[in-house]
Amino acid sequence: MKFLQSLTALALWSFSTIATMSQAETVTMLHEENKPEQQALWDQFAREFEAQHPGVKIEMQYMENEQFKAKLPTLLQSDNRPNIFYSWGGGNFIDRAKYGVLDDITAKSATLKATLSEGSLSAFTYKQHIYGVPYTLAQVGFWYNKALFAKAGVKGDDIKTWDDFLNAVKKLKKAGVTPIALGAADKWPAHFYWTYLAMRTGGASTFNAAMAGDIDWDNPDYVQAGKLFQQLVALDPFQPGYAAATYGDASGKFGDQEAAMHLMGDWEMTVQKDNSADKQGIPRNQLGFFNFPSVKGGKGSGSDTLGGVTGFAFSKDGGTDTAVKWMEYFLAKPQQMRLAKAGVIIPVAKGADDGVEDPFRQQIAANIANAQWHQVYLDQALGADIGGTINDFSAMLATGDIDAKGAVEMLQEAWEMR
């Protein structure tokens, strides 16, 4: 009997100790999102989860975009790495999964699989193992200021082709309006131009052939993409000082209504306001959005979209039971609907798209749904080295420091050295 009593006491002590240990856990979540409405909801979700799990603390850690990209590789190798970190999926994600930098949570993923759309979850799956979770969908397109367009006699709905777009730029310049804001110093905003043009000239067939090694990256379609970008640059369409401007500078210039267009992701509808001098930005009824124009004779469809499936990855040993439970709560349909209703995401939870009320996000969700090809940002999809090369030569094309052939020769060289 004494032995049984001892075993019972030991079992109770063990249960109590394990419970206490699990309850006293801090889950750290590193991100680079700076939209106030979104952060406020994330904080609410964290406090709600903590109230349901006494002793658990959810610690949000914000890092500015460029710092995030620069410091993350070192941070993930340190003892101070977060449990969960912001991820764009793609080549960097795959490399980290391949080399053991991420935690495999497949065995704990039943609830997440039941909650999230299969397509979006696949962006964080490598060889049938799950190392992260999707959070939102995104599309890059042209945001424009209706009042400045009207001043130049330009209509956003009439811009369908690259020639239409170049003509609109000429009209805006003639009317004394700076046509486009660009943050070329950060390079990745410039890569949207070359990437979209490459999608239009080469289509999915050229991209897939280059990825398979069947053709080189310095092929005629991608040379043509650079030449079309040079056509735009020759019109001097960007704001003064664009080569030294960051994304934030360009977004602020657009929000201050000092430039008519900004090629950017759907987040720009709110970020332009936050980056404007008066924090009001362009009034919603004066904001417009159109898809990147088609290219006459190109192999790609004008409905194909560039964007992302952004989410969160679990760092090595970071996918604890509590961290996974937190993501289950964070990504559950009610929370995704609250974010969608607030107009800050295009949701990935099944059934949560009913919460999308914002007309712009409804339009973008429809664009992605109608696209035959939705390409993840190339600077993410192709990994740090090749993606960084695309960013480098895109910024150089924007400043006239390289020609179209030289740009894709850089890309081919990076591909061969990968």
C-alpha positions as CSV (number, residue, x, y, z in Angstrom):
1,M,0.0,0.0,0.0
2,K,2.8,2.4,0.9
3,F,4.4,1.6,-2.4
4,L,1.2,2.5,-4.2
5,Q,0.8,5.7,-2.2
6,S,4.3,6.6,-3.1
7,L,3.7,6.0,-6.8
8,T,0.4,8.0,-6.6
9,A,2.2,10.9,-4.9
10,L,5.1,10.7,-7.4
11,A,2.5,10.7,-10.3
12,L,0.7,13.7,-8.9
13,W,4.0,15.5,-8.3
14,S,5.1,14.7,-11.9
15,F,1.8,15.8,-13.3
16,S,1.8,19.0,-11.3
17,T,5.4,19.8,-12.2
18,I,4.9,19.1,-15.9
19,A,1.7,21.2,-15.9
20,T,3.5,24.0,-14.1
21,M,6.4,23.9,-16.6
22,S,4.1,23.9,-19.5
23,Q,2.0,26.7,-18.1
24,A,5.0,28.9,-17.4
25,E,6.1,29.1,-21.0
26,T,6.8,32.2,-23.0
27,V,6.2,31.9,-26.8
28,T,8.2,34.5,-28.8
29,M,6.9,35.6,-32.2
30,L,9.2,37.8,-34.4
31,H,7.6,39.8,-37.2
32,E,8.0,42.8,-39.4
33,E,4.4,44.0,-39.7
34,N,3.9,47.6,-38.6
35,K,0.2,48.3,-39.4
36,P,-1.3,49.6,-36.1
37,E,-4.8,48.0,-36.7
38,Q,-3.2,44.7,-37.2
39,Q,-0.8,44.9,-34.2
40,A,-3.8,46.0,-32.0
41,L,-5.7,42.8,-33.0
42,W,-2.6,40.6,-32.6
43,D,-2.2,42.0,-29.1
44,Q,-5.9,41.2,-28.3
45,F,-5.5,37.7,-29.6
46,A,-2.4,37.2,-27.4
47,R,-4.2,38.5,-24.3
48,E,-7.2,36.2,-25.0
49,F,-4.9,33.2,-25.4
50,E,-3.0,34.0,-22.2
51,A,-6.3,34.3,-20.3
52,Q,-7.2,30.8,-21.6
53,H,-3.8,29.4,-20.7
54,P,-2.7,30.8,-17.3
55,G,1.1,31.1,-17.0
56,V,1.6,31.3,-20.8
57,K,3.0,34.6,-22.2
58,I,2.9,35.5,-25.8
59,E,5.8,37.9,-26.6
60,M,5.5,39.8,-29.9
61,Q,8.9,41.1,-31.2
62,Y,8.8,43.7,-34.0
63,M,11.8,44.3,-36.2
64,E,11.8,46.7,-39.2
65,N,11.7,45.0,-42.6
66,E,15.3,45.5,-43.7
67,Q,16.7,44.8,-40.2
68,F,14.6,41.7,-40.1
69,K,16.0,40.3,-43.3
70,A,19.6,41.2,-42.4
71,K,19.5,39.9,-38.8
72,L,17.3,36.9,-39.1
73,P,19.9,34.4,-40.4
74,T,22.2,35.1,-37.5
75,L,19.4,35.2,-35.0
76,L,18.1,31.8,-36.0
77,Q,21.6,30.3,-35.2
78,S,21.6,31.8,-31.7
79,D,20.1,30.8,-28.4
80,N,17.9,33.9,-28.6
81,R,16.0,32.7,-31.6
82,P,12.2,33.2,-31.4
83,N,9.8,30.2,-31.4
84,I,8.0,31.6,-34.4
85,F,9.1,34.1,-37.1
86,Y,7.6,35.9,-40.1
87,S,8.2,34.1,-43.4
88,W,7.5,34.7,-47.1
89,G,8.0,31.0,-47.8
90,G,9.8,30.2,-51.1
91,G,13.5,29.4,-51.4
92,N,14.7,30.7,-48.1
93,F,12.0,28.7,-46.3
94,I,12.9,25.5,-48.2
95,D,16.6,26.0,-47.6
96,R,16.0,26.4,-43.8
97,A,13.8,23.4,-43.7
98,K,16.3,21.4,-45.7
99,Y,19.3,22.3,-43.4
100,G,17.5,21.8,-40.0
101,V,17.0,25.4,-39.1
102,L,13.2,24.8,-38.7
103,D,11.1,22.6,-36.5
104,D,8.9,19.9,-38.1
105,I,5.5,20.2,-36.5
106,T,3.8,17.7,-38.8
107,A,2.8,15.4,-35.9
108,K,1.1,18.3,-34.1
109,S,-0.7,19.7,-37.2
110,A,-4.1,18.0,-37.3
111,T,-6.0,21.1,-36.2
112,L,-4.0,23.4,-38.5
113,K,-4.7,21.1,-41.4
114,A,-8.4,21.2,-40.7
115,T,-8.4,25.0,-40.3
116,L,-6.2,26.2,-43.2
117,S,-6.7,25.9,-47.0
118,E,-4.6,23.1,-48.4
119,G,-3.0,25.4,-51.1
120,S,-1.8,28.0,-48.6
121,L,-0.5,25.4,-46.2
122,S,1.5,23.8,-49.0
123,A,3.6,27.0,-49.2
124,F,5.0,26.0,-45.7
125,T,5.4,22.3,-46.4
126,Y,8.6,20.7,-47.6
127,K,8.7,17.0,-48.6
128,Q,5.3,16.4,-46.9
129,H,6.6,17.9,-43.6
130,I,5.1,21.0,-42.2
131,Y,7.5,23.6,-40.8
132,G,5.3,26.7,-40.8
133,V,1.8,28.1,-41.3
134,P,0.3,30.6,-43.8
135,Y,-1.3,33.8,-42.5
136,T,-2.4,35.9,-45.5
137,L,-2.4,36.2,-49.3
138,A,-1.0,39.2,-51.1
139,Q,-0.9,40.7,-54.6
140,V,1.3,43.4,-56.1
141,G,-0.4,45.9,-58.4
142,F,-0.5,49.6,-59.2
143,W,-2.1,51.8,-56.5
144,Y,-3.1,55.2,-57.9
145,N,-4.4,58.6,-56.8
146,K,-7.7,59.3,-58.7
147,A,-7.4,63.1,-58.2
148,L,-3.9,63.2,-59.8
149,F,-5.0,60.9,-62.6
150,A,-8.0,63.2,-63.3
151,K,-5.7,66.2,-63.4
152,A,-3.8,64.5,-66.2
153,G,-6.9,63.1,-67.9
154,V,-5.9,59.5,-67.1
155,K,-8.3,56.7,-66.1
156,G,-7.0,53.8,-64.2
157,D,-9.6,51.4,-65.7
158,D,-8.3,52.2,-69.2
159,I,-4.8,51.0,-68.5
160,K,-4.7,47.5,-69.8
161,T,-1.4,47.2,-71.8
162,W,2.2,48.3,-71.3
163,D,1.7,50.9,-74.1
164,D,-1.4,52.2,-72.2
165,F,0.7,52.5,-69.1
166,L,3.6,54.4,-70.8
167,N,1.1,56.8,-72.4
168,A,-0.4,57.4,-68.9
169,V,3.1,58.2,-67.6
170,K,3.6,60.7,-70.4
171,K,0.3,62.4,-69.7
172,L,1.0,62.7,-66.0
173,K,4.4,64.3,-66.7
174,K,2.8,66.7,-69.2
175,A,0.3,67.7,-66.5
176,G,3.2,68.4,-64.0
177,V,2.5,65.3,-61.9
178,T,5.2,62.9,-60.7
179,P,4.0,59.7,-62.2
180,I,5.5,57.0,-59.9
181,A,7.0,56.8,-56.4
182,L,9.8,54.2,-56.1
183,G,12.1,53.3,-53.2
184,A,15.0,52.0,-55.2
185,A,17.5,52.0,-52.3
186,D,15.7,49.0,-50.8
187,K,15.9,47.3,-54.2
188,W,13.0,44.8,-53.7
189,P,10.4,47.4,-54.8
190,A,12.3,47.7,-58.1
191,H,12.2,43.9,-58.5
192,F,8.4,44.1,-58.8
193,Y,8.9,45.8,-62.2
194,W,11.3,43.4,-63.8
195,T,9.6,40.3,-62.3
196,Y,6.1,41.4,-63.6
197,L,7.5,42.2,-67.0
198,A,9.3,38.8,-67.1
199,M,6.0,37.1,-66.2
200,R,4.3,39.0,-69.0
201,T,7.0,38.4,-71.7
202,G,7.9,34.8,-70.8
203,G,4.8,33.5,-69.0
204,A,4.8,30.4,-66.7
205,S,6.3,28.3,-69.5
206,T,9.6,30.2,-69.7
207,F,9.9,30.4,-65.9
208,N,9.3,26.7,-65.4
209,A,11.7,25.9,-68.2
210,A,14.4,28.1,-66.6
211,M,13.7,26.5,-63.2
212,A,14.1,23.1,-64.7
213,G,17.3,24.0,-66.4
214,D,15.9,23.5,-69.9
215,I,16.7,27.1,-70.9
216,D,19.1,29.7,-69.5
217,W,17.9,32.7,-67.5
218,D,19.5,35.1,-70.0
219,N,16.9,34.1,-72.6
220,P,15.3,36.5,-75.1
221,D,12.0,36.8,-73.0
222,Y,13.9,38.0,-70.0
223,V,16.1,40.3,-72.0
224,Q,12.9,41.8,-73.4
225,A,11.6,42.3,-69.8
226,G,14.6,44.5,-69.1
227,K,14.2,46.4,-72.3
228,L,10.6,47.2,-71.4
229,F,11.7,48.4,-68.0
230,Q,14.3,50.6,-69.7
231,Q,11.5,52.1,-71.8
232,L,9.8,53.2,-68.6
233,V,13.0,54.5,-67.0
234,A,13.7,56.6,-70.1
235,L,10.6,58.6,-69.4
236,D,12.0,59.8,-66.1
237,P,8.8,58.7,-64.2
238,F,10.1,58.5,-60.6
239,Q,10.2,61.2,-57.9
240,P,13.5,63.1,-57.5
241,G,16.0,61.2,-55.3
242,Y,14.3,57.8,-55.9
243,A,17.6,56.0,-56.1
244,A,18.4,56.8,-52.5
245,A,14.8,56.5,-51.3
246,T,13.6,53.6,-49.2
247,Y,10.3,51.9,-49.5
248,G,9.0,54.0,-46.5
249,D,10.1,57.2,-48.2
250,A,8.3,56.2,-51.5
251,S,5.2,55.1,-49.6
252,G,5.2,58.5,-47.8
253,K,5.6,60.3,-51.1
254,F,2.6,58.5,-52.5
255,G,0.6,59.0,-49.3
256,D,1.4,62.7,-49.3
257,Q,-0.1,62.8,-52.8
258,E,3.1,63.9,-54.4
259,A,3.2,61.0,-56.8
260,A,0.4,59.4,-58.8
261,M,1.2,55.7,-58.6
262,H,3.1,53.2,-56.5
263,L,3.6,49.6,-57.6
264,M,3.2,47.7,-54.3
265,G,1.4,45.0,-52.4
266,D,-2.1,45.2,-51.0
267,W,-0.6,46.4,-47.7
268,E,0.0,49.8,-49.3
269,M,-3.6,50.8,-48.9
270,T,-3.0,51.3,-45.2
271,V,0.8,51.7,-45.1
272,Q,0.7,54.8,-47.4
273,K,-1.5,56.4,-44.7
274,D,0.9,55.6,-41.9
275,N,3.9,56.8,-43.9
276,S,2.3,60.1,-44.9
277,A,3.2,63.3,-43.1
278,D,-0.3,63.9,-41.7
279,K,-1.0,60.2,-41.1
280,Q,-4.2,60.6,-43.2
281,G,-2.8,59.7,-46.6
282,I,-4.9,59.4,-49.7
283,P,-8.6,59.3,-48.8
284,R,-10.2,55.9,-49.6
285,N,-12.5,57.4,-52.2
286,Q,-9.5,58.8,-54.0
287,L,-7.5,55.6,-54.0
288,G,-7.6,53.2,-57.0
289,F,-5.9,49.9,-58.0
290,F,-5.2,48.2,-61.3
291,N,-3.4,45.1,-62.3
292,F,0.1,45.2,-63.9
293,P,-0.5,45.8,-67.6
294,S,-0.2,43.0,-70.2
295,V,2.5,43.0,-72.8
296,K,1.5,42.8,-76.5
297,G,2.9,39.6,-78.0
298,G,4.0,38.3,-74.5
299,K,3.6,34.6,-73.5
300,G,2.1,35.5,-70.1
301,S,-1.5,36.4,-69.4
302,G,-2.4,39.9,-68.1
303,S,-4.4,38.2,-65.3
304,D,-1.4,36.4,-63.9
305,T,-0.5,37.8,-60.5
306,L,2.6,38.4,-58.4
307,G,2.4,38.3,-54.7
308,G,2.9,36.1,-51.7
309,V,1.6,33.6,-49.3
310,T,3.1,35.0,-46.2
311,G,3.0,33.3,-42.8
312,F,5.1,32.1,-39.9
313,A,7.8,29.4,-39.6
314,F,8.8,27.5,-36.5
315,S,12.5,27.9,-35.6
316,K,14.5,24.9,-34.5
317,D,13.0,23.6,-31.2
318,G,10.5,26.4,-31.4
319,G,7.5,24.4,-32.3
320,T,6.5,23.5,-28.8
321,D,3.0,22.2,-28.0
322,T,2.2,25.7,-26.6
323,A,3.6,27.5,-29.7
324,V,1.5,25.3,-32.0
325,K,-1.6,25.8,-29.8
326,W,-1.0,29.6,-30.1
327,M,-0.9,29.4,-33.9
328,E,-4.0,27.3,-33.9
329,Y,-5.8,30.0,-32.0
330,F,-4.1,32.8,-34.0
331,L,-5.2,31.3,-37.3
332,A,-8.6,30.0,-36.3
333,K,-11.6,31.2,-38.5
334,P,-12.9,33.7,-35.9
335,Q,-9.6,35.5,-35.6
336,Q,-9.0,35.4,-39.3
337,M,-12.5,36.9,-39.9
338,R,-11.8,39.7,-37.3
339,L,-8.6,40.6,-39.2
340,A,-10.4,40.4,-42.6
341,K,-13.2,42.6,-41.4
342,A,-10.6,45.1,-40.1
343,G,-9.3,45.1,-43.7
344,V,-5.8,44.0,-42.9
345,I,-5.6,40.5,-44.5
346,I,-6.9,38.3,-47.2
347,P,-7.5,35.2,-45.0
348,V,-6.2,31.7,-45.4
349,A,-8.6,29.9,-42.9
350,K,-11.4,28.0,-44.6
351,G,-14.6,30.0,-44.7
352,A,-13.0,33.2,-43.3
353,D,-13.2,34.9,-46.7
354,D,-16.8,35.8,-45.8
355,G,-15.2,38.4,-43.5
356,V,-13.6,40.3,-46.3
357,E,-15.6,43.5,-46.5
358,D,-13.0,45.9,-48.0
359,P,-13.7,46.4,-51.7
360,F,-10.0,46.5,-52.5
361,R,-9.3,43.3,-50.7
362,Q,-12.4,41.7,-52.4
363,Q,-11.0,42.8,-55.8
364,I,-7.5,41.4,-55.0
365,A,-8.9,38.1,-53.6
366,A,-10.9,37.8,-56.9
367,N,-7.7,38.6,-58.9
368,I,-5.7,35.9,-57.2
369,A,-8.6,33.4,-57.6
370,N,-8.9,34.2,-61.3
371,A,-5.2,34.1,-62.0
372,Q,-3.9,31.1,-63.9
373,W,-0.5,31.7,-62.3
374,H,0.2,33.3,-58.9
375,Q,3.9,33.8,-58.6
376,V,5.5,34.3,-55.2
377,Y,7.9,37.3,-55.1
378,L,11.0,36.1,-56.9
379,D,13.4,37.5,-54.3
380,Q,11.8,35.1,-51.9
381,A,10.9,32.2,-54.2
382,L,14.4,31.8,-55.6
383,G,16.3,32.1,-52.3
384,A,18.6,34.7,-50.8
385,D,21.4,34.6,-53.4
386,I,19.5,34.5,-56.6
387,G,16.7,36.6,-55.2
388,G,19.2,39.2,-54.0
389,T,20.7,39.2,-57.5
390,I,17.3,40.0,-59.0
391,N,16.9,42.8,-56.5
392,D,20.3,44.2,-57.3
393,F,20.0,44.3,-61.1
394,S,16.4,45.6,-60.9
395,A,17.5,48.6,-58.9
396,M,20.4,49.0,-61.4
397,L,17.9,49.0,-64.3
398,A,15.9,51.6,-62.5
399,T,18.9,53.9,-62.2
400,G,20.3,53.1,-65.6
401,D,23.4,51.4,-64.3
402,I,23.0,48.2,-66.3
403,D,21.5,47.2,-69.6
404,A,18.8,44.5,-70.2
405,K,21.3,41.9,-71.4
406,G,23.8,42.6,-68.5
407,A,21.0,42.2,-66.0
408,V,20.0,38.6,-67.0
409,E,23.6,37.6,-67.4
410,M,24.0,38.5,-63.7
411,L,20.9,36.2,-63.1
412,Q,22.4,33.3,-65.1
413,E,25.7,33.6,-63.3
414,A,24.0,33.6,-59.9
415,W,22.0,30.5,-61.0
416,E,25.1,28.6,-62.1
417,M,26.8,29.4,-58.8
418,R,23.9,28.4,-56.5
